[in-house]
Amino acid sequence: MSEVLLDVTRLIWRSWRGGLPTGVDRVCLAYLEQFGPRAQAVIQRKGLHLVLTRAASARLFDLLGAPPSDFRRRLVRLLAAAGPVALFGRVPEGALYLNIGHTGLDEPGLNEWIERHRLREIVFVHDLIPITHPETCRPGERDRHERRMRNALLGAAGVIGNSQATLDDLSDFAARTGLPMPPALAAWLGGIERHQATGTQPSGPPLFLALGTIEGRKNHLMLLRLWRRLFDRLGPNTPKLVIVGRRGWQADEVFRQLDDLGPLADHVTELSRCSDAEVSALMGKAKALLMSSQAEGYGLPVFEALAQGLPVIATDLPVYREVAADIPTYCSGDDVDAWEEAVLDFANDGPERRRQIARLPDFKPPTWTEHFERVEQWLTETGLVDRDRS
């Protein structure tokens, strides 16, 4: 394999903050596990691009793969020793540079550094949501993401997308902006390997699960509106809704309602931190996963739930159709009546839930092994790596 440079800047700042991994972080960690043993670490900092030696990279990769409780102290010590060498050391000319977390793509200095060292940049594109749905993102994020995608299209030797739906959005953006579309590969993501859903259904009202960062595009506001309707209809027999995810952005009204649930307090639970084992346990008890997102590049919880044997009620998005075909139950994102009908059907083990359970064995979950087999084959076939050294 040609020399590999793996950008771990995102993983460093995420581990420094101590939060649980997001979907993007999980992809970065999967690439760390796959390419780390043959890669050198790249760290971006205030326009600088540090390339650590192999020995220092291996120590850093170990820290990032399983951040210890004293991560900050150990990172500072490692970089204090490795930083000067990285700053003035050799950048391997013509190496394969992997940018998996969108890190620094909006900075013009990154493309200049890539061009100076004749690097072959591979960019992983997770979504174009700030461009296609700017109203659901932080102010200014659309302009920033447009810079990311422009620089990626101008500087990348190849692009990997988590779905064909994401690559279609990128191709549309390239056409609108008159920029070239590099060679591209759609490679579905593997998920967390969970046990089949075998939890005992809880006594009392049925339970439904919503999983993901609480942000505008996830459409939690519609779910809370739905649950108020269900409470007006069913009173104490209202199903339980468990919302798992940290609080994000563009969802102030959702936060306000979660802080003042009123009569829904016994029926809606918010869990800001939840381990993978706890999520699996909730999946084992739930009637369905509810994914009401207005937009997704991939939507990993949908496919993890299906793989675990948990039915899914989801917004009708292209990526879900692409990966799961007609197995989930689809509703329009703003059709509360349709969501109410679906939730009531599933709460009572109705015909639609029985249909989906019968179809679940047909779902073949994507795996990381398959993902990287496709990536490695594509890198070789496109000449981005030396066939004789791969």
Secondary structure, 3 states (H helix, E strand, C coil): CCCEEEECHHHHHHHHHCCCCCHHHHHHHHHHHHHHHHEEEEEEECCEEEECCHHHHHHHHHHHHCCCCCHHHHHHHHHHHHHHHHHHCCCCCCCEEEECCCCCCCCHHHHHHHHHCCCEEEEEECCCHHHHCHHHCCCCHHHHHHHHHHHHHHHEEEEEECCHHHHHHHHHHHHHHCCCCCCEEECCCCCCCCCCCCCCCCCCCCEEEEECCECHHHCHHHHHHHHHHHHHHHHHHCCEEEEECCECCCCHHHHHHHHCCHHHHHCEEEECCCCHHHHHHHHHHCCEEEECCCCCCCCHHHHHHHHHCCCEEEECCHHHHHHHCCCCEEECCCCHHHHHHHHHHHHCCCHHHHHHHHHHHHCCCCCHHHHHHHHHHHHHHCCCCCHHHC
